[in-house]
Amino acid sequence: MLGNNAWTIGRFRGVEIRIDPSWSVIAFLVGYSFYVLLSFRFPALAGAERVALALAMTVVFFLGVLVHEIAHAWTALARGIEVHSITLYMFGGATHAELETENPSDELVIAGVGPLTSLAIAAVLWGLSQVLGSNAAGYAAGYLAWINTALAVFNLVPGFPLDGGRVLRSLVWKANNDFVAATRLASRVGHAIGFGIMAVGLFVLLGGNLVNGLWLIAIGWFLAQSAQQSFTQMQVRRLLRGVPARRMMSAGLVDIPGELTLQQAVDDYFMRYDYNAFPVRVDGHPQRIITLSSVRRVPRERWPTTRVDEHATALDDDCTALADEPMDAVLDKLARNEHHRVVVIDDGTVVGIITPRDLARWLERSQALGMTEPLD
């Protein structure tokens, strides 16, 4: 899932703001596109000035996306809804909030505020372009105003997981009082729209416009996949509700004494057991966690003289779960913590671990048994 390896860059009212690694690709492409556009429009502009202005446009563009998501988060928090994080990724952003247990009116308001925020940003940028005039800076502000307007309109397309799809889901949910059916319909519409955009992209591509055609195909594919994934995630979360962590975990996990060397940990644990992370026992209790990646960051010649607890990180609440803790809560912990695994503890003793691989196995079995259904 997107966001699993995201980088945390800050917080808004306690909500993590993260950037998915895929964002770096689109950031470069957007910046380069702005540079090329300025080169055509203002060929007399010095190269350094074009680079600086293209960089400024890129920053403003992504700040607009971030403010759009913050508006979702702020509205959700104002209505008493828990917000886990905000993530920027390749084709936009996502605000992760607990909407399933709320009423459809909450989702309608929270979804609607996003496009309105983009339109407000567009209005501010258009006003700035009028003040700056017809120079390069004024043109840049006007162009960004047009982009934010286009983003607002696109987000109103009634297909999940776009804001318009969430508006559609909330209206259907309110009409029939069936959250699952409403999500299925909104996801199917998003799926169909995604393939429709791909078809248009293919037509444009065959017409000779390579860049625009490929962009449309990529956007359509992303929307179709996101619609399918959103529906599946909804089903999984509902199935996991009330399922205790002990039923999902891989049992038999052992902890490592913190006083061991990294060489001993590698020889006796990482090379012996099929786990990429182990809790570390300090003062008789599992207090930290060490991962395969953290061991790899230490030069091999230092393994025999370096203690495990020197490179283990704190085993906080986001990294641990009680054996009877419901899996829908554990799922949020898996997404939030940097290790993407949760150690299961029962009466102060480590009894297992839950990783994305355990979830994937469980999902595969649930689909094979007909517990979850495909979108189409």
N, C-alpha and C positions, 0 to 999 in steps of 0.2 A: 504494500500500500504506500501511496505517496505520504511523505511526512515522517516515515519511520526512521530515516537517517538525517532528519532536518537539523540545522544548526540553530541554536537559540541566540537571538540577537538583542533581546530586551523583554520588558514586561509592560503591560498596560493594565492598571488596577489589579495586579496579581496574575494576569493572564499572560502566559508565555507567548512571545512573538517569535516565530521560527521561519527559516528559509530552507526549502527543500533544495538539494544539490542540483536538481534540474533547472532551478531558477537561473543559475549562472550561465547556462546555455542561451536562454532567451534574453538575458540581460545583455550579453555580448551582441546577439543578433539585432536587438532593438537599437542599441547604441550605434552599431555599424550602419543600420538603415537610416538613422537620423543623420549620420555623418554624410552618407551618400546623397541624401535629400538636400542637405545644406550645400553640398558641392555643386549640385545642379542649379539650385535656386540663387546661390550667392557665390559664383565662381571667383569673384574678386576678394572674397574674405580670406584672410591669412589662414594657413593650415592649422596653426596652433589655436586660433580663435574658433575654427570649425570644430576641432577636437573638444575644446572646452565647452562650447555651446551644445554639442551633441551629448557630452557627458552630463551637463546640467539638465538637458531634456530627458535623458534616461532616468536620472534621479527623481525628477518631478513626476515622470510617468509612473514609476514604481511607488512613490509616495502616495500618488492618487489611488493606486490599488490597495495600499496599506490602509489609508484613511477609509476607503470603502469597507474594508473588513473590520476596522475598528468601530465603524458606525454600527455594523451588525452586532459586534461584541458588546458595545456600550448599551445598545437597546435591549439586548438579552439580559444583561446584568441589571438594568433598571427595572426589568419585569421579574426579577428574582430567579432567573434561570442560570444555572451553573454553566460557565464557559471554560473549557479546558485549555484551548490554545488557538492561536491564529497562525496559519502557515501560508507562506507565499511559495508557489511552485511555477512550473513552466508556463502554464496557460492562465494564470490568475492567482486567486487566493481562496482560502477556505477558513471559515470560523467554525470550530468544533464545539458545539453546545448541546446540552441535554434537552432536546425538544420533544422526544417521543412521549414523555409522560405529561406534557403540558397540553393546553387546549389549542385548537387550530388558529384561534385569533392571535395568539402569541407569535406563531410562525409567520402569519400573514404580515404582521407589523414588522417583525425582524427582517424578513426577506425584502419587503418593500422599501425599507430605509436605505438599502445598498444602492440601487439605481438612482434614487433621489439624491444621495450624496455625490455620486458621479456627476449628475447634472449640475449640482451646486458648484462642484470643482470646475466644471466646464464653464459655467457662468463667470466665475472669478477669473479664470485664465483668459476668457474672451474680453472681459473688461480690461485686463492688464495689456492685452494686445492692442486695444484701442488707445491706451495711454502711451504705449511705446512707439506706436506708429508702424511705418512700413519697413523698418530696418530688420535685420536678421533676428534680433531678440523678439521683436513684435511678431514676426512671422512664426517663430518657434512657439510663443505663447498661444497664438491662434491655432496652430496645428495641434497642439496638445489639447486645446479646448475641443476641437473636432474629434480627437481620439477618445476623450472622456465621454463625449456625447454618444459616440458609436458604441463604447463599452456599456453605457447605460441601456441603450436600445437592445444590444445583443443579450445582455443579462435578463432582459424582460421576455426573451423567447421562452415559451411555456414548456420547457423540457428539463427534467431533473439531470444534473444537480444545479443548474443555473437558478438564479433568484426567481425568474419567471416560473420555473418548474416547481419551486417551493411554494410560490403563490398559488399555482394550480393545485398542488397537493393540499394546501391548507383549505382551499375552497371546497374541494371534493371531500376532504376529511370532515369539514363542517357540515356538508350536506348529508353524508351517509353515516357519519360517526364510525368509520372504519379506516383506521390508520394504515393498515396493511394494503387494503384495496386502493387507497389514495396514493400510496407510495408506488404500488405496482403500475398504476395508470401514468403517473408523472414520469416514472422511469422508462416506460415503454415509449412515451412521447419523446423523451430525451434521446432514447436509443434510435428512434426513427429519424429524428432531426439530424442526429450525428451522421447517419448513413446518407441522408439527403445532402448534407454539406459535402460529404465525400464525393457523391455523384457529381455535384456542381464543380468541385475541384478537379475531378477527372476530365470533365468537359473543358474546363479552362486550360488544363494541362495539354490536352489533345489539340486545343486551339493555338498552341504555341507559347502560352504564357507559363513558363516553367515555374518561376518563383511563386506567383500567386496560386497556381494550381497545387503545388506541393504544400503550401501553407494551409489552404482550405482542406486538403486531404488529412493533414496532421490534426487540425482543429476538430474536424468531423470525427476522426478515429478516437481522439481523446474524449470527446463528448459522449460518443456511443459506449466506450469502455467505462467511463465514469458513471454513466447511467446504470449499466449492468452491475458495476461494483457497489454502487450506493444501495441498490435493491438487495443485493446479497448481504451486505454489511447489516442492513436493517434486520433481515431474517436471522442472521447469526446472533446479533445482540439480543433479540427476543428469545432465541433458543437458549442463550447462555444465562438469561435471567433466572437466578435461583439455583443454577448448577454450581456446586461447591468446587473450589479449586482442587481439592484432592482427587476429583474424578477426571481432571484434565491433565494433571501434572505427570511428568516422567519421574517415577520413584527411584530410589536407590542412590540419590545424590549424596555425596559425602563432603564434609568441609575440610579445609586445609588449615593446619596450625600456622599461625602467623609467623612463628619463629623459624620455619623451614626456609631453606634457600630456594631461589627460583629454579635452580637445577634440580633439586629434589621434587619440587612441584611439577616440573615438566616430566621427569622420569616416572614418578609414582602416581601422578594424577592425570595430567593432560594427555600423556601417551598411553594411559591405561584405561581411562573411562571415555565414553562417547559424549563429552560435554565440552563446551567452549568457555565455560565460566564456572567458578566454584566460590561458595562463601568461604570467608577466612575467619577462623576462630581466634579471638583475642580475649584473654582473661577468662577462658572457658565458655565463651558465648560467640555465636556467629554475628560479627559486627561489621564486616566489610565484605567486598566481593572483588575477585581478580579475574580478568578475562584473558583469553588467548591474545587478543590484540595488545593489551597492556604489557604482556610478557614479551611480545615481539618487538616492542619499542625499546627494550633494554638490550644493549649489545651482548652477544652470546658469551663473550669472554668474561662478562661481569655476573653471569648467572650463578656461578659457584659461591660468590661472596656477597650476593644481594639477598636480603630477606624478603619474603613474600609480602609482609605487611607494609613494606616501604612503597610498594606499587599497587596496593589494593585501595579501593575507594569505599567511602562510607555506604553501608547497607541501610539506606533510609526507607521511609514508608513506601515510596514509589517502587522500590526494588523488592519489597517483601509482601507476602499475603498470608493470612491465616488459612489453615486447611479448610475451614468451613466458609471462607469468604466467597461471595457470589462472583461468578466469572465475568459478568458484565462490568463489575468494578475492576477486576484484574485486567480486563482488556484495556481500560483507560490507562492503567499503570504501565502496561507493556508499551503503549504508544508514547507515554510521557518520559520514561526514564531512558537515559543514554545507552544503557546496556541492552535494551529491548528483550529483557528476560526478567522473570520474577521468581524469587526463591520462596518456596512454601514452607512455613514454620508451624509446628504443632507442639504446644506446651514447651516452647523454648528450644525445640529440637528441629533441625532441618530434615524434612521428609521428602522433598522433591523440588523440581524446577519446572517452570512453564516458559516455553520459548515460542516464537512465531511458527516454528516447525511443528510443535504440538498442536497449535491452532489449525494449521493447514491440514494436518492429518485428521483432526476431528471434523473439519469442514468437509474433507473428501469423503469420510465415512457417512456423514449426515446426508450428503447429496446422493451417495450410493444407496442409502436406505430410504430415500424419498422424504427426508425430514426438511430439506430446503428444496426450492423449486427454481428452475431457470426463469429468466425474465420473459422469454418468448416461447 
